[in-house]
Amino acid sequence: MSKSILIVEDEETLRESIKRIFTKEGYDVDAAESAELGLALLEVQSYDVIISDIILPGMDGIEMLTKVRELIPDQIFIVVTAYASLDTSVKALRAGAYDYIMKPIIHEEIKQIVRNALRQKSLQAENVLLKREIGKEYDFSSIIGESGALKSILNEVRKITDTKSNVLLLGETGTGKELFARVIHHNSSRRDMSFVPINCSAIPENLLETELFGHVRGAFTGAVASKKGILEEAEGGTVFLDEIGDMSLALQAKLLRVIEDQVIRPVGGNKGNKVDIRFVTATNKDLRAAVKQATFREDLYYRINVIPLQIPPLRDRKEDIQSLSRYYLQKYSHDMGKQAKQISPEAMQIMMGYEWAGNVRELQNVIERAILVSDGDIIGPDHLPGGVRTEASFAGHVFEKKLSIEDYTKEFIRKYQGEFNEQQIADLLGITRKSLWEKRKKWGIQKER
């Protein structure tokens, strides 16, 4: 299918010359002698490229460009000018022109500019399709489970995906906060733009500022060229700031300014660049306590906490353990090229009795390990880590006997004194070593040697 071009030029000889150039190249070409006539043609037909002179009778090329961008934001618009004025060219580029060309026009130059513009647009279209394919991995079905706790949080997520409001995801480590952030992004109107995850605790503090905001040339030793920051690269999309509670107070102040006025100011620069970004943040810390302790800015807390979502831990939705286990069994069996396996009822009972301090991430790791160490088609108790078997067994014993706190403590000391030292047992029970010694004396429990 041939590409179409609209030429807007008041000088007839030049207009016909440009038309012949692209007609010979196989393009469908229309021409107009004024911006007004060009806009009229645009109302009834779309064009892959518009080439317009800046100086026109009536409405000029810059005004036409502005109106076209309002109607068709991604329209390729190339301006032609007879004036070797940098100001005119910069004005056109700032208004949204793809490029500019100076008169007298060189045939090969204008053909190459159009080819480059069409190639870039094609790549952008492919990128959008690719992002949509990736986005299918993050529809609501990617969050596995049927528990009431999970359904409740998903109902909240569905209501806020397409708002502009910032979201704060709260929850323990391993609950899947980044997965929720991706689901929010890929089900919003920003799905075709970038999703940029940043772990605030993983990047050294002295690098995080320039990574986020970019820098200008000469801002510091080694800054031999200007560099855009991650936030500016995320224009139009979503930025996910994980572990935001670990961000320094100095960076919190800069981030607050970005969230408030949507302007990025690079390190060492005086001018800012306007952006359109949605922020989704996450933490496993108590930010309200951090505000009281003056380790987190109160004004930033209220900016990011517009929509707080508490992700439930796995122990509060244990009915999801079976469906999550089946999902990871299938996933890792496929990834490792192994035959699909099943979990025995005995192993599943142990997993249901375990507390999963590491949440879904821990369950994921346990299933992956079980697939690796099992030879047959069934994953049994012996294929589970010793910690999972021990804790789940003792928890089931406590539940079955309906032990009091005192009896629980007594049995816990007797059961684990050969496995842990005194300090570890005291820590696990949440008591001091002195208190542990007193309990041993009271109940006549001798230390194992």
Secondary structure, DSSP 8 states (H G I E B T S, - for coil): ---EEEEE-S-HHHHHHHHHHHHHTT-EEEEESSHHHHHHHHHH---SEEEEESS-SSS-HHHHHHHHHHH-TT-EEEEEESS--HHHHHHHHHTT-SEEEESS--HHHHHHHHHHHHHHHHHHHHHHHHHHHHHGGGSGGGS----HHHHHHHHHHHHHTTS---EEEE--TTS-HHHHHHHHHHTSTTTTS-EEEEETTTS-HHHHHHHHHEE-TTSSTT--S-EE-HHHHTTTSEEEEETGGGS-HHHHHHHHHHHHH-EE--BT-S--EE---EEEEEESS-HHHHHHTTSS-HHHHHHH-SEEEE---GGG-GGGHHHHHHHHHHHHHHHTT----EE-HHHHHHHHHS--TTHHHHHHHHHHHHHHH--SSEE-GGGS-HHHHHHHHHHHHHHHHT--HHHHHHHHHHHHTTTS-HHHHHHHHT--HHHHHHHHHHHT-----
